[in-house]
Every structure is written in structure tokens, then in C-alpha cells.
Amino acid sequence: MPKRVDHAERRTEIAEALLRVAGRRGLHAVGMRDVAAEAGVSLRLVQYYFETKEKLLLYGLQRLAERFGQRVAARVAAAGDDPGPRATVEAILMAALPTDEESRTFHLVHTSYAVLAVTEPALAAQPFLTDPDAAEDAVAALLGRAREAGLTPPDLDARLEAVGLLALSAGLGTSVLVGQRTPKSATEVLRHHLDRIFPPGQADQAVRAERAGPAVRAERAGSAAASAPAAS
């Protein structure tokens, strides 16, 4: 009986081969023949699944996004059962920094996709990402939750800070990639900005304020009652 082929698995294997080659040589230098050789399959099979290089590139981008999501999830899980907003935001930002081979490949290939999406007509006609604001929305929501919980200054602009943090992470990633700074230095910069958003001691202040709330309200009520004119 002939072996049953898992077409989804085969497409994923080919996409992973694309990302490996792109991580070594850059996306612009990758051809379908190179991907076939890396995957250990024929060029005809790659063409059967993807037809054109542009379709292969788009599928590779989807796979890259999936891997990034898995990397973030692993970092969040490593932070504990209830990591809180700061640890989760840090996991998202740190996942994109090229601190090891996998994240280096992610940053290099993702940047290459951004360039090709601008310069290649076939890719430019497609959305670069299915949801380009997903990371921004996620970080803004986490910062909003943190503000409501008293973990940040009360006047924090969650959306503005989210945009700034993601732009900072992307810029730091490029500086590490080109050798301008080390992963350790980039991490220190990121954490410095997170400390500004989540000031040390802010959480303790919020807890103290919450605990003092009933007593303060009772004191104010008592003062109001004492100062009220007596009924005639």
C-alpha cells in the first residue's frame, strides 16, 4: 500500500528549508532550486506545492510568524504560571532580539521580507502581514492592564508606549545583527525602558493604596459628617 503523504507537513518542511537558506544567504539570494536542495526534494515538487517563488515566499512569511508566536509563548511560559504584564511584554520584545541562531534568522529574514514587500511587485500586491498591528495591539493591551492595576504611572499612554517599545526592539535587533552592539547591551537598553514604564516600587505603592483605601474612605466620611451642620 503506498505511503500516504501529509501535504501540510510537506509544505511546512519546504518553508522551513526556505527560512534556513534565507538565514544563511539572505532572502534576495534564495531560488526555488536552492530550497529544493535544502529540503532534499526535487525542484518539481517545490513547484507542485507553491507554483511560483512569490507564493513560496508568502507561505514562508506565515511560517516565520508562527515560529515567532511559539517563541513568545515559550518565553512567557518560562516566566511562571502568572507572569504579569511586564514579563509578558518583555517576552514579546526579547523574542525578536537576535540573541541566538533561531532569533537571528527570524530578525534577518523578517527584515528581508520587509524590503522585498516594498521592491517586489508580486509581494507588494499582497499584505506584508495578515495583521500588521497584532503585536502593537497586544503590547498596548498589556500596558493598559498594567496601568489599571497601578503597575505603571497613572498617566501612561499605553498605545504610544507600545509603538515606542516595538520600534526600539526592532532597531536594537538590527544593531545587534550588524555588530554595533551585543545582545547583552541590547537587553540592558530594553530593560531600562521597561523600568521607566514599570517603575520599581510602583506595584508596592498600588498595594499600599489599595489596602489604605477603606480606611481613607472611612476617615473622609467621618470628617464630612463632623463638618455637616446639625439638623434643626
N, C-alpha and C positions, 0 to 999 in steps of 0.2 A: 504494500500500500504506500503510495507516495507521501512524503512528509508534508504536512500542512504548513503553509507559510503564513507567519504573522506579519501582515503588511504594515501595520502601525509600528511594530518593533523594527522592521527593516528600514522604514523611513527615518526612525529615530537614530538608528545606527549610522545611516548615511549623513544625517545632520550633525551628529557628534563628530564624524570624520571631518566634515567641513570646518567645524569650530576648532578642531585640533590643528589642522593645516593653517587656518587663518591666524591662530595664536602664534604659530612659528614664523609665518611669512607675510602676514598682513592680508586682509580680505581682498584687496585690489589685485593681488597676485595669484589668487586661487581660481583654478579652472575645474570644470566637471571631471576631466581626466585625472587631475590631482586628487580629487575627492574619492573617485572610484578606486585609485591605487591605495589610498589611506584606509578605505573601508574594506579592501580585499574583495571587491566585486568588479564586474565589468562596467565599462562606460555605458553600454546599452541598458544595463539595469538601472543605473542612476537616471538616465534619460527616461526610462519607463515610469519611474516614480515621480519625477519632477519636470520632465519635458524641457524646461529652459533653466539657465543659470539663475535668472531672476526669481523663479519660483523656489528654487533650492535656497537662495539667499533669504527669502522671506520666511520659509519654514525654519531655517537656521536661527533667525532672529526670535521666532516664537520659542524655540528650544532654549535659547540663551536666557530669555525672560523666565522660563520655567525653572531653570537651574538657579537663577538669582533668587527666586522665591524660596526655593528649597534651602539655599544658603542662609537666607534671613531667618527662616523658620528654625534651622539648626542652631543659630546663634541665640535666638530668643529662648529656645528650649534649654540651652546650656546655662542661661541666666537664672533658672529656677522655675518653680511652679507658678509664681505670681511676680514676674519681673518688674512690673510697673512701667509707666510711660517713658521715663528716662532710659532705662535699659533697653526698651523696645526701639526707641528712636536711635539709640547708639548702635543697636544691632543692624538696623537698616542702613545707616551711614557707613559703618565699618565693613559691611558685606561687599561694598563696591570698591573699597580701597585695595589696590594690588599688593597685598601682604604675603601672598603665596602664589604658586603656579596657577591654581584654578582662578583666583580673583584677578591675577594679572591677565589671563586670557580673556576673562569677562570684560575688563576695562578696555583692553586693546581692541577686541572685536566689536564691542558696543560703540566705541568711538569711530571705528572704521565704517560701521553701518550708518552712523550719523552723517558722515562725509558723503558716502555713496548715495544716501537718500536725497542729498541736495544736488549731486552732479550727474547721477544716472537717471535718464528719463523714465525707464521702466519702474525703478524703485520710487522715484519722485511721485509717480502717479498713484502710489499706494500709501496708506497711512504708515508712518515710521513705526509707531507703536499702536496697538489696539486701544490702549487707554493711556495717553501720554501724561495725564495728570494723576495717575494712580498713586505714585509714591508721594507726590506733594499732598494729595488729599489724605493719605494715611498719616503722614507726619503731622499735618495741621490738626487732624482729629485727635491725635495723641497729645499734642501740646495743649489743645483746648481742654481735654480731660484733666491734664495736669494743672492747668490754671484754675479750673473749677474746684480741684481738690486742694488748692492752696500750695502746690508744689513749685509754682513759679510766681514772679511778681504779678499782682492783680491786673496790671495794665498791659500785659503781654499781648502782642498781635500774633496770634498763632499762625495765620496764613503767611504773613511776612517773614516770620522766623523760619517757617518750613522751607520757603523758597530760598532763603539765605543759606540754610544748612545744607540743602541738596546741591546748591551751586558750589558751596565751599568743598563739599565732599568730592564733587566731580573735578574741580580744579586741583585739589590735593592729589587725587588719583593720577592725574596727568603728570603732576610734578614728580611723583614717585616713579612713574613709568619711564620718564626721560632722565631719571637720575639726579634731579635737582635736590630732592630731599629723601630721607629714609622713611620706611613705613612707620618706624617708631616716632619720628618727628611729626609726621602727618597725623598720627593718632593723638599726640600731645596737643596739636592745634585744635583738632576736633573736640577733644575733651575740655579744652579751655573754653571754647564757645558754649559747650553744653553746661559747664559750670556757671556761666553767665546767665543762661536761661533757667537753670535749676540751681539757684544759689545755695551753697552749703548752709544748713541750718534752717532753710525755708520750710522744710517739712516739719521740723520741730516746732517752729512758730505756729504753723497751721494747727498742729495737735493741741498746743497750749491754748490757742484762741478758741478751738472747739470745746475744750474742757472748761474754759473760763466762761463760755457763752451763757449757760444758765445762771451763773452767779451774777454776771454783769447785768443780765436782763432783770433779775430779781432786785438788784440794787437800784437800777434805774426806775423800776416800778415803785419801789419804796420811796424814792426821792420825789417822784411825781405825786404820789399820794400825800406825802408830808407837805408839799408845797401847794396842794389844791385848797381852795377856800372851803371853809366848813359850811355844811348845809345849814340854812337858817330854819 
